């Protein structure tokens, strides 16, 4: 073999530098240049929680909250302060523990209502 050549696994052949052995076809194949990694995007900023809306008392509400209030379809009932209810505009949103805010689907409330952080599926 020449200097800086690559010895093949069959110990009978060798290939020039920059090539790899293909023992099955008894040939040398040129190595592909590696693709550089792309920079990772910056961490997403925490979204702001959405204030809860007051529940309505009209019977047209499709989502009942407790005995008296209701939210429209596509909304979620969240327990508000003082034992009352509020409406989160996201049907699959998460209610914040402050009783005044909620976060969109796929995120959860942090700091009792200061922000929404992405839900980590690997921790569920």
C-alpha angles and dihedrals in degrees: 000000000000121000113284090014121143116242114222124233093251089062089225102085138042136194132212121261111282093035133092128216120251100196093182093062095026090233140120118243124200114245116241118237112253117253113240117241117254116238113262114250118251116267110273115257114247112263120236116251117247118239115244118249123227116264118246126232094213115116091228091081111113098202112060117212114196118314101315114019131068140184129217122261111280092035133099129225115237125188107248130198119292094027094291127121136245133194122242111205090221115078091206096033125128122244118232121232092236089073091230107076143042137193132227123262113286094032136077135213119264129193093016092290107339097108149349119242125193114266112249106222092195090064096052 
